């Protein structure tokens, strides 16, 4: 197994259920559609996954490309694009090492995906790659989680039900337990998915 595939957590049942688990999350969709549409030019979404944001941006006639490490998530994105008669450049790559050979007016990474980079060197390399791909007046938007709230509320290591989804006779429950290491500035999560039929 290569390093690239060790970083891919989104495959199998999780890739299949990803959009359903996030169906009620719409604020970020509106935010990024408005942001990218207002700025115009070309855009690049890092960790684009199933195209949950990329497809709505593209529907607003903005040129956008996406990068993701998961071939299964990208396949779902391609299917969505095909259903809507749309096309977008999609790259299967690690966001810490990507190279498209292009520059973009807007680059963004949403949903806290940047937090999945677990090495300071890799995080710096990702940011350097972003800088190299931005046009002279380009904008980079980074969405991250602030763990201080959970730590101060005593939720360190507590298992919580964080998402549910239904499809026909099936139901998916997603539980998480997050452990925080403030000295190392790391958080590690254990996620449990239960699928009922």
C-alpha positions in Angstrom: 0.0 0.0 0.0 1.4 3.4 -1.0 1.6 6.4 1.2 -1.1 8.0 -1.0 -3.6 5.3 -0.3 -2.9 5.1 3.4 -4.2 8.7 3.5 -7.5 7.8 1.8 -10.2 7.3 4.4 -13.1 7.7 2.0 -13.9 4.5 0.3 -16.5 1.7 0.3 -19.6 2.4 2.4 -18.3 5.8 3.6 -17.9 7.0 0.0 -21.3 5.7 -0.9 -23.0 7.4 2.1 -20.9 10.6 2.2 -23.5 12.9 0.5 -26.4 11.5 2.5 -24.5 12.0 5.8 -24.0 15.7 4.8 -27.3 16.4 3.1 -28.4 18.9 5.8 -25.1 20.9 5.5 -26.0 23.7 3.1 -24.4 26.8 4.6 -21.0 26.0 3.2 -22.5 25.3 -0.3 -24.1 28.7 -0.4 -20.9 30.4 1.0 -18.5 28.8 -1.6 -20.9 29.2 -4.5 -21.3 32.9 -3.7 -17.6 33.4 -3.0 -16.3 31.8 -6.2 -19.1 33.2 -8.4 -18.4 36.8 -7.2 -14.6 36.4 -7.8 -15.0 34.9 -11.2 -12.1 33.4 -13.1 -11.0 29.8 -12.5 -11.2 28.0 -9.2 -9.7 24.9 -7.7 -11.2 22.9 -4.8 -8.8 20.8 -2.8 -10.3 17.6 -1.3 -13.3 18.0 -3.6 -14.6 14.5 -2.8 -18.0 13.7 -4.4 -18.3 17.2 -5.7 -20.7 18.3 -3.0 -19.4 21.9 -3.5 -17.7 21.6 -6.9 -20.9 20.7 -8.8 -23.0 23.6 -7.4 -20.1 26.1 -8.2 -19.9 24.7 -11.7 -23.7 25.1 -12.1 -23.2 28.8 -11.5 -21.0 28.9 -14.7 -17.7 29.2 -12.9 -14.8 27.3 -14.2 -13.6 24.9 -11.5 -11.4 21.9 -11.1 -11.0 19.5 -8.2 -8.4 17.4 -6.5 -9.0 14.4 -4.2 -7.0 11.4 -3.1 -10.0 9.0 -3.2 -10.8 7.4 -6.6 -14.2 6.3 -5.3 -15.2 9.8 -4.2 -14.0 11.2 -7.6 -16.0 8.6 -9.4 -19.2 9.7 -7.6 -18.3 13.3 -8.6 -17.9 12.3 -12.2 -21.3 10.6 -12.1 -22.9 13.8 -10.8 -21.2 15.9 -13.4 -22.4 13.5 -16.2 -26.0 13.6 -14.9 -26.0 17.4 -15.2 -24.2 17.4 -18.5 -21.2 19.2 -16.9 -17.4 18.7 -17.2 -14.6 19.7 -14.8 -11.0 18.8 -14.6 -10.6 16.3 -11.8 -7.2 15.1 -10.4 -6.6 12.0 -8.2 -3.8 13.3 -6.1 -2.6 14.1 -2.6 -3.3 17.7 -1.7 0.1 18.0 -0.1 1.9 17.2 -3.4 -0.4 18.2 -6.2 0.7 19.9 -9.5 -1.8 20.9 -12.1 0.4 23.2 -14.1 -2.2 26.0 -13.9 -3.0 29.0 -11.8 -6.4 29.8 -10.3 -8.2 32.9 -9.1 -9.6 31.1 -6.1 -8.4 28.0 -4.3 -10.4 26.6 -1.4 -10.5 23.6 1.0 -13.7 23.2 2.9 -15.1 21.1 5.7 -12.0 21.0 7.8 -10.2 18.7 5.3 -7.0 20.6 5.8 -7.1 19.2 9.4 -6.6 15.7 8.1 -3.0 16.6 7.2 -1.1 15.2 10.2 2.4 16.5 9.7 3.5 20.1 9.9 5.9 19.5 6.9 3.0 18.2 4.8 0.8 21.1 5.8 3.5 23.6 4.8 4.0 21.7 1.5 0.3 21.9 0.8 0.3 25.7 1.5 3.4 26.1 -0.7 1.6 24.3 -3.5 -1.5 26.5 -3.1 0.7 29.6 -3.3 2.4 28.3 -6.5 -1.1 27.7 -8.1 -2.6 31.1 -7.2 -2.8 33.9 -9.8 -1.2 37.2 -8.8 -4.5 38.5 -7.3 -5.7 35.0 -6.2 -7.5 34.2 -3.0 -7.0 31.0 -0.8 -9.9 30.1 1.6 -9.2 27.6 4.3 -11.9 26.1 6.5 -10.6 24.5 9.8 -12.0 23.3 13.1 -11.1 25.0 16.4 -10.8 22.1 18.9 -10.7 24.4 22.0 -14.5 24.4 22.4 -14.6 20.6 22.6 -11.7 20.5 25.0 -13.1 23.1 27.3 -16.5 21.4 27.2 -14.9 18.1 28.4 -15.6 16.2 25.1 -12.0 14.9 24.7 -12.4 11.2 24.0 -16.2 11.1 24.5 -18.1 9.1 21.9 -20.9 11.1 20.3 -23.5 10.5 17.6 -22.6 13.1 15.0 -24.6 12.3 11.9 -27.4 10.1 10.7 -28.7 9.4 7.2 -31.5 7.3 5.6 -31.9 5.7 2.2 -34.9 3.6 1.6 -34.9 0.8 4.2 -31.4 1.6 5.3 -30.1 3.9 8.0 -26.5 5.0 8.7 -25.3 6.2 12.1 -21.9 7.9 12.5 -20.3 8.1 15.9 -17.0 9.9 16.7 -14.5 10.0 19.5 -11.9 12.7 19.2 -8.7 12.8 21.3 -6.7 16.0 21.6 -2.9 16.3 22.1 -2.5 20.0 22.7 1.3 19.7 23.1 1.8 18.1 19.7 -1.2 20.1 18.2 -2.8 16.9 17.0 -6.2 15.5 17.2 -6.9 11.8 16.5 -10.4 10.5 15.9 -12.1 7.2 16.0 -15.2 7.0 13.8 -17.7 4.2 13.9 -20.3 3.8 11.2 -23.3 1.5 11.8 -25.4 0.5 8.8 -28.9 -0.9 9.5 -31.1 -2.7 7.0 
